[in-house]
Amino acid sequence: MRQLQALGVPKDVCQTLQQCAASPATLEPLRRLISGIVFSNAVHRARTTQARRAAGRARDPHYGRTPEAPGALRPLRELVDRVVADLERLINWQFAPPIELQELDAKLKPTGRIVRVARLDEGVREVFGTAHRALLGVQARLHDVTDRSRGRKATLVQPFRVSAFRARAARPMPARRRDLERQLRDELLRLRPKRTTRPTAAPFDVDRLARRIGNSILPPQSRTRPRAGG
């Protein structure tokens, strides 16, 4: 029972399960399921939060008023934005007033004509243009991963094997709250005492217990945000 309470299961629920279980070993499949749900979703939330902080999108998933962290990529995005803007200025640069140069003939003698140069050399502008086109893709990717979206409810996942020794973990399967509660209900049904074998055992509401366990070990359900002026 202490293991279930350590996972967040309420004490009265643990007492009900203890009264209905024939032995502690009977509760082991339920304990493994609850442990898998708790640790898998905790690891998934930690990985998701770490990725969002690196991208500059870390925020409270339930519309909290906590300040947002700028993220490790935000300074890089600002630097790339400035470089792209500077390259655009150089490509379209115009001298004001234009530079006046003496035209020379093939023997490098002045011809008497004045050439006015208002823009940079075409070869130089082509170099800037190549760099500008290369950075546009980088800029788009940085904007894509750092644009802050509005708060969203926490994502739940199916229980998966958590290993600290695997370099790259498999992508967990998403799950709905009712799917996880259904798995808890199925395990609770196996614990339900049978009248033929244990006529004195007290019955219990499987659906209510599954919901109570789910509410105690899963993140709170997000409430609908009231509309402005509504």
C-alpha positions as CSV (number, residue, x, y, z in Angstrom):
1,M,0.0,0.0,0.0
2,R,2.9,2.4,0.7
3,Q,4.1,2.0,-2.9
4,L,0.6,3.0,-4.2
5,Q,0.4,6.0,-1.9
6,A,3.9,7.0,-3.0
7,L,2.6,7.1,-6.6
8,G,-0.1,9.5,-5.6
9,V,-3.1,7.1,-5.0
10,P,-5.3,8.4,-2.1
11,K,-5.1,6.6,1.2
12,D,-8.8,5.6,1.3
13,V,-8.5,4.2,-2.2
14,C,-5.6,2.1,-1.1
15,Q,-7.5,0.8,1.9
16,T,-10.4,-0.2,-0.4
17,L,-8.1,-2.1,-2.7
18,Q,-6.4,-3.8,0.2
19,Q,-9.8,-5.0,1.5
20,C,-10.8,-6.4,-1.8
21,A,-7.5,-8.0,-2.8
22,A,-6.9,-11.6,-1.8
23,S,-3.2,-11.0,-1.3
24,P,-0.6,-8.3,-1.9
25,A,0.5,-10.2,-5.0
26,T,-3.0,-9.7,-6.5
27,L,-2.4,-6.0,-6.5
28,E,1.0,-6.2,-8.3
29,P,-0.4,-5.9,-11.9
30,L,-2.3,-2.8,-10.9
31,R,0.7,-1.3,-9.1
32,R,2.9,-1.9,-12.2
33,L,0.3,-0.2,-14.5
34,I,0.0,2.8,-12.2
35,S,3.8,3.0,-11.9
36,G,4.1,2.8,-15.7
37,I,1.6,5.6,-16.3
38,V,3.1,7.9,-13.6
39,F,6.7,7.5,-14.7
40,S,6.1,7.4,-18.4
41,N,4.1,10.6,-18.4
42,A,6.6,12.3,-16.0
43,V,9.5,11.5,-18.3
44,H,7.5,12.6,-21.4
45,R,6.6,16.0,-19.7
46,A,10.2,16.5,-18.7
47,R,11.5,15.8,-22.3
48,T,8.8,18.0,-23.8
49,T,9.6,20.9,-21.4
50,Q,13.3,20.6,-22.1
51,A,12.7,20.8,-25.8
52,R,10.4,23.8,-25.5
53,R,12.9,25.6,-23.3
54,A,15.6,25.1,-25.8
55,A,13.3,26.3,-28.6
56,G,12.1,29.3,-26.5
57,R,8.5,28.0,-26.1
58,A,8.5,26.9,-22.5
59,R,5.3,28.0,-20.8
60,D,2.7,26.8,-18.4
61,P,0.5,24.3,-20.1
62,H,-2.6,25.5,-18.3
63,Y,-2.7,29.2,-19.1
64,G,-0.8,30.2,-16.0
65,R,0.6,33.6,-15.4
66,T,4.2,32.5,-15.0
67,P,6.8,34.5,-17.1
68,E,8.2,32.8,-20.2
69,A,11.8,31.9,-20.6
70,P,13.4,33.3,-23.8
71,G,15.0,30.0,-24.7
72,A,18.5,29.1,-25.9
73,L,17.7,29.7,-29.6
74,R,16.1,33.1,-29.2
75,P,19.5,35.0,-29.3
76,L,20.5,33.1,-32.3
77,R,17.2,33.9,-34.1
78,E,17.7,37.6,-33.3
79,L,21.3,37.5,-34.7
80,V,20.2,35.7,-37.9
81,D,17.4,38.3,-38.4
82,R,19.9,41.1,-38.1
83,V,22.3,39.5,-40.6
84,V,19.5,38.9,-43.1
85,A,18.4,42.5,-42.8
86,D,21.9,43.8,-43.2
87,L,22.4,41.6,-46.3
88,E,19.2,43.0,-47.8
89,R,20.5,46.6,-47.1
90,L,23.9,45.8,-48.8
91,I,22.2,44.2,-51.9
92,N,20.0,47.3,-52.3
93,W,22.7,49.8,-51.2
94,Q,22.8,53.1,-53.1
95,F,25.5,55.8,-52.7
96,A,24.1,59.2,-52.0
97,P,25.4,61.2,-53.7
98,P,26.7,58.7,-56.4
99,I,30.5,58.2,-56.6
100,E,32.0,60.0,-59.6
101,L,34.8,58.2,-61.4
102,Q,36.9,59.2,-64.4
103,E,36.4,56.8,-67.3
104,L,39.7,55.3,-68.6
105,D,40.4,53.9,-72.0
106,A,42.3,50.7,-72.9
107,K,45.6,52.5,-72.2
108,L,44.4,53.7,-68.8
109,K,44.2,57.3,-70.0
110,P,41.2,59.5,-69.0
111,T,38.6,59.8,-71.7
112,G,37.0,62.9,-70.2
113,R,33.8,61.1,-69.4
114,I,32.5,60.9,-65.8
115,V,30.9,57.7,-64.6
116,R,28.5,57.9,-61.7
117,V,28.3,54.8,-59.5
118,A,25.2,54.5,-57.3
119,R,25.3,50.8,-56.4
120,L,27.8,48.2,-55.4
121,D,29.6,46.1,-58.0
122,E,27.4,43.4,-59.5
123,G,29.9,40.7,-58.4
124,V,29.8,41.9,-54.8
125,R,26.0,42.1,-54.9
126,E,25.9,38.5,-56.1
127,V,28.0,37.3,-53.2
128,F,25.7,39.0,-50.8
129,G,22.7,37.6,-52.6
130,T,24.1,34.0,-52.3
131,A,24.6,34.5,-48.5
132,H,21.1,36.0,-48.2
133,R,19.4,33.0,-49.9
134,A,21.3,30.5,-47.8
135,L,20.3,32.2,-44.6
136,L,16.6,32.5,-45.5
137,G,16.2,28.8,-44.9
138,V,18.0,29.0,-41.5
139,Q,15.9,32.0,-40.6
140,A,12.6,30.2,-41.4
141,R,13.5,27.1,-39.3
142,L,14.5,29.3,-36.3
143,H,11.2,31.2,-36.5
144,D,9.3,27.9,-36.8
145,V,10.8,26.4,-33.6
146,T,10.8,29.6,-31.5
147,D,7.4,31.1,-32.3
148,R,5.5,30.9,-29.1
149,S,2.1,29.3,-29.3
150,R,-0.6,29.8,-26.7
151,G,-0.7,27.6,-23.6
152,R,-2.0,24.1,-24.3
153,K,-3.1,21.2,-22.0
154,A,-0.5,18.6,-21.1
155,T,-0.1,15.7,-23.5
156,L,-0.6,12.2,-22.1
157,V,1.1,9.1,-23.4
158,Q,0.8,5.4,-23.1
159,P,3.1,3.6,-20.6
160,F,6.4,2.9,-22.2
161,R,9.7,1.4,-21.1
162,V,11.9,4.1,-19.5
163,S,15.6,3.5,-19.8
164,A,18.5,5.8,-18.8
165,F,21.0,3.8,-20.9
166,R,19.3,4.3,-24.3
167,A,20.8,7.1,-26.3
168,R,17.6,7.8,-28.2
169,A,14.3,6.7,-26.8
170,A,11.4,5.6,-29.0
171,R,8.6,8.1,-29.6
172,P,5.8,7.4,-27.0
173,M,2.3,6.7,-28.2
174,P,-0.1,9.5,-27.3
175,A,-3.1,8.6,-25.1
176,R,-6.3,10.1,-24.1
177,R,-7.3,10.4,-20.5
178,R,-10.2,8.0,-20.9
179,D,-7.9,5.4,-22.5
180,L,-5.6,5.4,-19.4
181,E,-8.7,5.2,-17.1
182,R,-10.0,2.3,-19.1
183,Q,-6.7,0.4,-18.5
184,L,-7.1,1.1,-14.8
185,R,-10.7,-0.1,-14.9
186,D,-9.7,-3.3,-16.6
187,E,-7.2,-4.1,-13.9
188,L,-9.7,-3.1,-11.2
189,L,-12.2,-5.6,-12.7
190,R,-9.7,-8.4,-12.2
191,L,-9.6,-7.4,-8.5
192,R,-13.3,-7.3,-8.1
193,P,-14.2,-10.1,-5.6
194,K,-16.4,-13.0,-6.9
195,R,-19.3,-14.0,-4.8
196,T,-18.6,-17.6,-5.3
197,T,-15.0,-17.6,-4.0
198,R,-15.2,-14.6,-1.5
199,P,-18.8,-14.0,-0.5
200,T,-17.8,-11.8,2.5
201,A,-15.6,-9.4,0.5
202,A,-17.0,-5.9,0.0
203,P,-17.9,-4.8,-3.6
204,F,-16.6,-1.5,-5.0
205,D,-17.5,0.8,-7.8
206,V,-14.9,0.1,-10.5
207,D,-15.6,3.2,-12.6
208,R,-15.5,5.5,-9.6
209,L,-12.2,4.1,-8.4
210,A,-10.6,4.2,-11.9
211,R,-11.6,7.9,-12.2
212,R,-10.2,8.7,-8.7
213,I,-6.9,7.0,-9.4
214,G,-6.7,8.7,-12.7
215,N,-7.4,12.1,-11.2
216,S,-4.7,11.5,-8.5
217,I,-1.9,10.4,-10.8
218,L,-2.5,12.3,-14.0
219,P,-2.2,16.1,-14.5
220,P,-5.3,18.1,-13.7
221,Q,-7.7,18.6,-16.5
222,S,-7.5,22.1,-18.0
223,R,-10.6,24.2,-17.6
224,T,-12.1,26.1,-20.6
225,R,-10.6,29.6,-20.7
226,P,-13.4,32.2,-20.4
227,R,-13.9,34.4,-23.5
228,A,-13.1,38.1,-23.2
229,G,-16.2,40.1,-22.6
230,G,-18.4,36.9,-22.4
